[in-house]
Amino acid sequence: MAKRYSALSLLRHALLPSSPWPRAWRSPAPKSSYDVVIIGGGGHGLATAYYLAANHGIKNVAVIERGYIGSGNVGRNTTIVRSNYMIGGNTKFFEFSLQLWEGLSHTLNFNVMLSQRGQIGLAHNPSQMDVLARKGNIMRLHGIDAELLDRGQVMKLLPYLDYSDAARFPVVGGIIQQRAGTVRHDAVAWGYARAASDLGVDIIENCEMTGFTMEQGKVTGIETTKGPIRAGKTAIAVAGHSSHVAAKAGLRLPVESHLLQAFVSEPIKPLIHHVVSFGAELFYISQSDKGGLVFGGHIDGFNNYTQRGQLPKIQTVAECAVSLIPAVSRLRLLRHWAGIMDMTPDGAPFICGTPIPNLYLDGGWCYQGFKAIPASGWTFAHTVAKGEAHELNRCFSLDRFEKGGELDDHGAGNWNYKQ
Amino acid sequence: MLRITCPWCGERDYSEFRYGSDASKARPAHGTGDLKAWHDHVFLFDNPKGPHREYWQHVLGCRQWLVLERDTATNTPGAARSAREAAAKGGAGR
């Protein structure tokens, strides 16, 4: 059992450097059998393991991670959390997630550094303002905070935007969700790993899943590079490679793997105090605690597993940055990276059972995987434990396309992501 | 940078093209197939990590549709040929 972190423990370790901090989570060899095996030790897999143990008392659980904890998409995103979604299903799910984020440091006894700096979405013409007003009204009817901003209010909050007559896309106004913000993404992985490990979950790093063991059409466990592991239930939470893993069980998914790039500039003094998104293009920017500007745009637009970006997207995103904030034009890009994501036909995820008995799926996180981690873990754990959906993930089923239940937040499938 | 050799225009940056999905799937003939056959055709993908046959449209060039062979694990492009020709020869219906 890891010792609890506290002000006192911080002081003790500061004054006694000879006593190193203990490992945050155990590193056991895999047992031959578990009640639940989760494939994928990212944010979703670790959160699911934690809530299986904490909410449902299922502690005989293993999380199998091909690399090391924090090496996948959980450490490869722009760290933004928010709940400003408009359509049924998404609205309540992401608000529940934000509520869990708000208590997460306390729940996990691990400082995830939630910074509720507010997220501002900009409008560049009156019809965009109408859409934002409608979105804000729907959010407020669900008890979620949202405030419309006129041009003057935006100028006060974001004085560095281009308000000149030469601006390609004039700023007409915007909408702010004050409770939105950012979280330290590595801390999310480490915090969930440590808390889950404390409750008895085995976290097996550097262990690749190579196949399923199946008996009479049912999944009975997995084959790994550390040997076979039997499982009462098996849960896939691998983001980006969902179809790769599901194919090993003979399952085809409504998923194409696409590449999303993000960027960090050299660190500068505090300039951007919110998360800002540009309504004229898909572009969003915030400033990290270290001072770097963190930003991203569209996905690259074709299916890809390379985890390497392409230059045209760097150019497009940089053009957005300069068009919105001329002051960044001479900043140097410190680094950029790319993550692989599951794109689904409607842009919404899957948290559900599958047609194969004992096999469960959490995947299809096109663009919103990071902010969904707590609610995804909570509802996926419920689904795995009880064999049925929680009311918040009922809409994220695998058969929704057959049943006309698409969750299409943009009204255009995932096409506008793919442009 | 991924470069695609358009059969009409020659080798160009991929940014002149728009991706148009998996070309290995054959569309069920109109008026045939049950709902499941159509669901599977429209929504399910093999999504392989490796060789992939796919549609691209040369939107900033001749606007023709192509079928390109590309390795999704390395981005190495193979031959591109006319989607019309590929469809006529069968196997790339759409």
Boltz contact constraints between the chains, C-beta under 6 A:
constraints:
  - contact:
      token1: [A, 243]
      token2: [B, 47]
      max_distance: 6.0
  - contact:
      token1: [A, 244]
      token2: [B, 49]
      max_distance: 6.0
  - contact:
      token1: [A, 252]
      token2: [B, 44]
      max_distance: 6.0
  - contact:
      token1: [A, 254]
      token2: [B, 43]
      max_distance: 6.0
  - contact:
      token1: [A, 254]
      token2: [B, 44]
      max_distance: 6.0
  - contact:
      token1: [A, 255]
      token2: [B, 47]
      max_distance: 6.0
  - contact:
      token1: [A, 256]
      token2: [B, 45]
      max_distance: 6.0
  - contact:
      token1: [A, 256]
      token2: [B, 47]
      max_distance: 6.0
  - contact:
      token1: [A, 257]
      token2: [B, 47]
      max_distance: 6.0
  - contact:
      token1: [A, 301]
      token2: [B, 19]
      max_distance: 6.0
  - contact:
      token1: [A, 302]
      token2: [B, 19]
      max_distance: 6.0
  - contact:
      token1: [A, 303]
      token2: [B, 72]
      max_distance: 6.0
  - contact:
      token1: [A, 304]
      token2: [B, 72]
      max_distance: 6.0
  - contact:
      token1: [A, 305]
      token2: [B, 49]
      max_distance: 6.0
  - contact:
      token1: [A, 305]
      token2: [B, 72]
      max_distance: 6.0
  - contact:
      token1: [A, 305]
      token2: [B, 73]
      max_distance: 6.0
  - contact:
      token1: [A, 306]
      token2: [B, 75]
      max_distance: 6.0
  - contact:
      token1: [A, 311]
      token2: [B, 1]
      max_distance: 6.0
  - contact:
      token1: [A, 312]
      token2: [B, 15]
      max_distance: 6.0
  - contact:
      token1: [A, 345]
      token2: [B, 43]
      max_distance: 6.0
  - contact:
      token1: [A, 401]
      token2: [B, 43]
      max_distance: 6.0
  - contact:
      token1: [A, 402]
      token2: [B, 39]
      max_distance: 6.0
